[in-house]
Amino acid sequence: MKIYFAASIRGGGIDPETCREMMRHLKGHGTVFTEHICEEAGGRDDRDPDAEIYERDIRWLREADLMVAEVSTPSLGVGYEIGKAEEWGKRILCLYRRGSPWRLSAMIGGNRSLVVREYRELQEAFAHIDEFLKSPL
């Protein structure tokens, strides 16, 4: 299984340790294209030119079987990727941490094409991931 994992990077979103734990869990289910984002969480993804990042990430998203997005922190990039994944018919799981200082966007929460699950602890997020990956296409 090929998985595209998305989370806020430049917006200072997901903390690196949460990202690493989610990444470890996802890697137990298949290949995760975006493993680098855990090292770049908090806005440190400026190593490559923007055009290269865009082309690489779009290529990976197109190749992925499905998408898992951590959406607790607003992110233009993650929203864009979710829109593209939906356009291309990908299955999409959006994980939102209860207690986040930001409300979940109505464009995510109200979209019936997405599977949106809330979690408080990582184990709860892992259970949502497992359920999503085991559900029929």
C-alpha positions as CSV (number, residue, x, y, z in Angstrom):
1,M,0.0,0.0,0.0
2,K,1.3,3.5,-0.9
3,I,0.3,6.2,1.6
4,Y,0.5,10.0,1.3
5,F,0.7,11.5,4.7
6,A,0.1,15.3,5.0
7,A,0.4,17.7,7.9
8,S,1.1,21.4,8.4
9,I,4.8,22.2,8.0
10,R,5.3,25.9,7.3
11,G,2.3,26.8,9.4
12,G,4.1,25.6,12.5
13,G,1.6,22.8,12.8
14,I,2.2,19.2,13.9
15,D,4.8,18.7,16.5
16,P,7.8,16.6,15.3
17,E,7.3,13.8,17.9
18,T,3.6,13.4,17.1
19,C,4.5,13.3,13.4
20,R,7.2,10.6,13.9
21,E,4.8,8.5,15.9
22,M,2.1,8.7,13.2
23,M,4.7,8.0,10.6
24,R,5.9,4.9,12.4
25,H,2.4,3.6,12.6
26,L,1.6,4.3,9.0
27,K,4.8,2.6,7.9
28,G,3.5,-0.5,9.5
29,H,0.8,-0.6,6.8
30,G,2.9,0.2,3.7
31,T,5.2,2.7,2.0
32,V,4.8,6.3,3.1
33,F,6.0,8.8,0.5
34,T,6.3,11.9,2.8
35,E,8.5,10.6,5.6
36,H,10.6,13.8,5.4
37,I,7.8,16.0,6.8
38,C,8.5,14.9,10.4
39,E,12.0,16.4,10.2
40,E,10.6,19.6,8.6
41,A,7.6,20.1,11.0
42,G,7.6,23.6,12.4
43,G,8.5,25.3,9.2
44,R,12.0,24.1,8.3
45,D,11.2,22.7,4.8
46,D,13.1,25.4,2.8
47,R,15.9,23.1,1.6
48,D,14.3,22.7,-1.9
49,P,12.9,25.3,-4.2
50,D,9.1,25.6,-4.0
51,A,8.6,24.3,-7.6
52,E,10.5,21.1,-6.8
53,I,8.5,20.6,-3.6
54,Y,5.3,21.0,-5.6
55,E,6.3,18.7,-8.4
56,R,7.6,16.0,-6.1
57,D,4.6,16.1,-3.8
58,I,2.0,16.1,-6.6
59,R,3.8,13.1,-8.2
60,W,3.7,11.2,-4.9
61,L,0.1,12.1,-4.2
62,R,-0.9,10.9,-7.7
63,E,1.0,7.6,-7.1
64,A,-0.5,7.0,-3.7
65,D,-3.3,4.6,-3.0
66,L,-4.8,6.8,-0.3
67,M,-4.1,9.9,1.8
68,V,-4.0,10.4,5.6
69,A,-4.0,14.1,6.6
70,E,-3.5,15.5,10.1
71,V,-5.7,18.6,9.9
72,S,-5.5,20.1,13.5
73,T,-3.6,23.1,12.2
74,P,-4.9,25.1,9.3
75,S,-2.6,24.7,6.2
76,L,-3.1,26.0,2.7
77,G,-0.9,23.2,1.4
78,V,-2.7,20.4,3.1
79,G,-6.1,21.8,2.0
80,Y,-4.8,21.9,-1.6
81,E,-3.5,18.3,-1.4
82,I,-6.8,17.1,0.0
83,G,-8.7,18.8,-2.8
84,K,-6.4,17.2,-5.4
85,A,-6.7,13.8,-3.8
86,E,-10.5,14.1,-3.8
87,E,-10.4,15.2,-7.4
88,W,-8.4,12.1,-8.3
89,G,-10.7,9.7,-6.4
90,K,-8.3,8.9,-3.6
91,R,-9.6,7.6,-0.2
92,I,-8.8,10.3,2.4
93,L,-8.7,10.1,6.2
94,C,-8.5,13.5,8.0
95,L,-7.4,13.3,11.7
96,Y,-8.3,16.3,13.9
97,R,-7.0,16.6,17.5
98,R,-9.6,17.5,20.0
99,G,-8.5,20.5,22.0
100,S,-6.7,22.1,19.0
101,P,-6.7,25.9,19.3
102,W,-8.1,26.0,15.7
103,R,-11.6,24.9,14.7
104,L,-11.8,22.3,12.0
105,S,-12.6,23.9,8.6
106,A,-16.2,23.4,7.5
107,M,-14.7,22.5,4.1
108,I,-13.2,19.5,5.7
109,G,-15.7,18.7,8.4
110,G,-18.7,19.1,6.0
111,N,-17.3,17.1,3.1
112,R,-19.0,13.7,3.0
113,S,-16.3,12.5,0.6
114,L,-13.7,12.5,3.4
115,V,-13.5,10.3,6.4
116,V,-13.0,12.7,9.3
117,R,-12.1,11.4,12.8
118,E,-11.2,13.2,16.0
119,Y,-8.6,12.0,18.5
120,R,-7.2,13.1,21.8
121,E,-4.4,10.7,22.3
122,L,-2.2,9.1,19.6
123,Q,-3.5,5.6,20.4
124,E,-6.9,6.9,19.4
125,A,-5.5,8.2,16.1
126,F,-3.8,4.9,15.5
127,A,-7.1,3.1,15.9
128,H,-8.8,5.4,13.4
129,I,-5.9,4.8,10.9
130,D,-6.2,1.0,11.4
131,E,-10.0,1.1,10.9
132,F,-9.7,3.3,7.8
133,L,-7.0,1.1,6.2
134,K,-9.0,-2.1,6.9
135,S,-12.3,-0.7,5.5
136,P,-13.2,-1.8,2.0
137,L,-12.4,0.5,-0.9
